[in-house]
Amino acid sequence: MMVDVYTNPEKHVVLSNNVKVPILGLGTSHDGGYSHDAVVYALKNCGYRHVDTAKRYGCERYIAQAVKASDVPREEIFLATKCWPTDYGALTTKEAFKGSCQRLGVDYLDMYLLHWPEVRSGVKDRKQLLQETWRTLEVLLDEEQVRVIGVSNFLERHLEMILDECSVTPHVNQCEFHPFNNPKKLRQFCAERNIQFEGYSPLAKGRALRHPNVIAIAKSLCKTPSQVLIRWSLQNNIPSIPKSTKLERVMENSQVYDFTLSEGDMMTLDNMKQTLTCVDRSSIQAKIDNPLPDGYKLKLVKSPLEP
C-alpha cells in the first residue's frame, strides 16, 4: 500500500538537515505489551511509515520481524530507536548502535536518540559524558549510518550541555506531550534553535480521553477523543507516536487527516491545566543505577488479524 507521507506536506515535518519525518508514527514499548499483528497491520493497512522504539523496550527484534512481514520496502519506513544511559560513552554507544541495527535487521537507522539526560550515579562529570556520547552520534551521522540524531526527555538545561560543544545541533527532542503536559517554554527553546519537538504519550496513557473538554470537541466533530488529541499534536506541527496493541485503535489513531480542529478548539486544548505526567522522571535514576534486563516488562500480545 503506497502512502503519501513523504509527498504530502501535511503528513511530514522537515528537519533542519532537510530529512522528512512522517508526522504520525507508531509508538512501541515494553509497557502495555507488544503486538506483532498490530505493527504489521499499522504498516500494511493503515499507512504508518514511522515506527519508534528503543533498546530498553526489548522489542527491536520483533519489530524487524513485523517490518519483514508487512512487505513494506525498508526505504519507506522511518525507523527510530534510542540509546539507554548505561550505554553512554564513545565505545559503548557505538556498540549499542550496532546492536540495535542488528536486532532491527537494518544496515542504517533513520533516527537515533539519547533516551534520557540522566547518567549512572558513579559518573563524575555528566556533562562531559553527554558531550562525548553526542560526539559519537555525530560521527555515526557523518558516516551516514544514521540520518537523524537527537535526544529524548531533555529539558533546557540538558540541551544546553549538548549545545555548548556540539558540531551538530540535535535534530529532534522527543518528550511527553499532550494537552495536560504541554511544555511551552521547552517547545519555544527548541524552536529557537531549530530543534524539532516530537511528542510521545499523546493520549496520556488513556487518561486524557476522559476529560470533558476533549469529549465535547470530539462529539462536535463526530470524531473520537483519541483522534482529537492526535490531531491537536499534528496541528501544532509536532510529530506524534501513539501506541496500541489493538488493531481497531491502530486504525482509529491513523484516521486524523479528514478533519481540522478550529482555532477555538486549539486554544481550548492549548490552555488546559498541566495536571498529567505519564512518566515519573524521578524514577529514572534508580532504573539506570540498578538495571534490569532490557524489555523486563515486555509482554507479547497476540491480536489476530481480522479476515
N, C-alpha and C positions, 0 to 999 in steps of 0.2 A: 504493500500500500504506500504509494508516494504521497508525501505531505509537503506543504509549502512553508515549513517553519523557517527555512533559510532564505526564502524569496519574499515572503510577506512581512513588511516592516512591523506589523502589529504582533507578530509571533516570535520575534527575537530582539535581543539587545545587541548593540555593537560595542565592544570593549575598546579600551584605549589603544590596543595593538591591532584593532580592526577585525578581531575574531568575533564571529556571530555566535551567540549563545541562545538556544531556544528558551523563551521566557517562561514556558511551562515545563517543569521537569517532574520526574517520578522519584520521590524520596524512598530510601530503604534504610533499615536499621535492624539491630537485634531486638530493640524494644518494641513489642507488639507483634513480632513474628516476621517471617519472610515467606512469601508465596511465589514459587516458580511460575505457576499458571498466571498469576496476576501480572508479573513482569512481562511475560510473553504476550499476554492479552493487551497490555498497555502499548507495547511496541507494534504489534501486528494489527490490532483492531482499533486502537484509539488515537493513533498518530503521535504518541510521545516519541521524542527523539533526544531527550536529555535524561540521563539516569545518574543519580547521586548516591554515593555510598562512602564507606571508609574502611580502612584496615580493621579498625576497632570493632566494627559490626560483625565481622566474621563471615560475611556472605559474598565476598568478592568472587569466589569460585562458583557459587551458584548463579551469580549474575552472568558469568561467562557462558554457562550452560543455557541460560534464558535467551541471551543475545543470539547464540547459535540457533536455538530452536525457533526464534522469531523469523528467521530468513531475511531480516533487515540488514542491508550492507553495513559493515563496520563504519565506513566513512560517513554514513548518515547519522550516526549516533554520537552525541556529545557525552562522553563518559568521564565522570568526575569522581575522585576518591581523595582520601585525606591521610596525613601522616600523624600518628599518635605521638604525644610528647616524649614517651620513653624512647622513641627512635630519633629524637633531635640530635644533631651533630653531623659534621661533614660526611663521615663514612657511613654512619648508621642510617642517616636519611637517604643516602643513595641506595643502600641495600634495601631499605624499606620500600623505596620507589620501585626497584626491580622486582621485589616480591609481589607488590600489588599488580604490576604488569603481568607477571607470570600467572597469578591466580585469576586475573581477568582475561587471560588469553589474548593479550594485545602486545604490540611492539611499540606503542606510544600511548600516552594519555592525553585527553583533551584538557583536563584541568586537574591540578594537584594543589591541595590546600594544607596549611598547617592547622591542625584540628583545634588546638587551644593555645592561648598565650602562656599558660602555666607550664612549668618545667619541674623536674624532680627536686625535692627539697634540699638534697645534698649539693646542688649546683650553686657555686659561689656567686656567679655573675649571670643572671638570667638574660640580661640584655645582650651580652657577648654571645651566649649560646643561641639566642634567637637570630642574631645577625649572621652567625656562622651557618646556621641552618638555612636561612634565607638565601645566602650566597650559593648554597648547594642547589636550591631551586632555580636560581638564576643561571647556573651552569647547565642544568637539565634543559632549561628553556633555550639557551644558546646552542645546545647540541641538538635541538629540535626533537627531543624525546617527549616533550610536553608542549602544548600550545598556549596554555593559560596557567599562571601561577597566582596564588592568593592565600588568604588566611580565613579562619573561621573563629567566631566568638571574640574577636579583637575589639577592644574599646579604644578610645582616642589615645590614651597613654601607651597602650601596647603598640598601636600603629606607629606612634612617634619613634619607638625603639627601632623599628624597621626603617622608617623613612630617614632617620639620622645618617645611615650609612649605605643605603641600598643603591644599586645601579638601575634596578627596575622597580618602579612603584608597584605594589600589589595590584593586580588587575581586578580582584574581587575580594570582598569581605562578606562572608556568609554568617548571618546571625538569626536568632529567633525574631520573627516578625509577623505580627497580626495587629488588629486594631487595639488590642488591650496590652500590647507590648510593642510600642512604636517609638523607637529611639531617634527622635527627630534631630537632636544635636549631633549624634553619631552619623546619621544619614547625611547631614549637611557637611560635616567634616570630610566624609568620603567623597561627596560630590565636588567639593572644592579642590580635591586632589585627584579627581578623575578616577576614583576607585568605585567600581560598580558594587552597590549594595545588593545582596541577594538574601532572600528570606526562607527560613525553614519553619516548620510547625505553623503553617498559615491558618489552621483551624484550631490552634491552641489545644491540640490533642482532644478535639471534640467539644471542649468546654465553651468555646466561642459560639457554637451552633445554637446554644440555648438562650442567648441574650435577646431580649425583646426587640431592640433596635434592629438587629440582624434579621430576626424573623419577620419583622414588619416590612423591611426593604425587600426581602425575598418574596413575600406574598404579593407585594405591589408589582413585582416584575414577573410573577409566575415562575420563579426560579427557586432553587434550594438554598438554604443558608450557606452550605459549603461553596456553591458556585458564586454567591455574592462575595464571600470572603476572599476567594482566589481572584475573582475579577478585580476587587479592590487593590490587591497587590499588583496585578498587571497594569492597571490604570495609573499606578504610582511608578510605573516603569521599573518594577522590582521583580526579577525572576523568582518564581515560587515553586517549591518542590513538595507538594502534598504527597502523603504516602497512605496506602491502604492495601490490605491483603484480599479485599472483596472486589470481585470483578465489577459489580454494579457501581461501586463507589469510584473505582478507577475510571470507568466510563463517564460517570457523572462529573467528576472533577475535571475532565477534559473538555466538557461542553460549556466553554466560557467565552466564546468568541461571537456569539449571536445576540448579544445584548450589551448595553452600556449603562453604567451607573451614572445618575445625574450628578450635577455639581453639588446639589443639596445632600444626596446620599453619600457622596465622597466626603463632604465636610462633616457629616454626622459620624462616619467611621473614623475619619482622621482625628477627631477630637474626643474619642472615648477615654474614660478614666483608665489609667495604666494599672490594672489590677491583677493581671495574669502573667505568671512566668512559668514556663513548662520545664525549663532546665535549671536545676539548682547549681549555680556557679560555685557555691561554697563546698559542694561535694566533690568537685573535680580533683582537687589536690590529693585527697585520700585515694582516689582511684588511680592516680599516677604513681603515688608512693607505695601503694600496696596492690600491685597489678594482678588482676585476674586474667585468664586467657582471653584473647580476642573472641568475641561472639559468645561470651559466657552466659548471656541471657537469650541467646538465639533459639527460637522455636521455628521449625519448618511447618508452615501452614499449607495444607492441601485445599485448594479451591478449584475443583474440576471445571474445565471449560464447558459451557453450555453448548449443545449441538446447534 
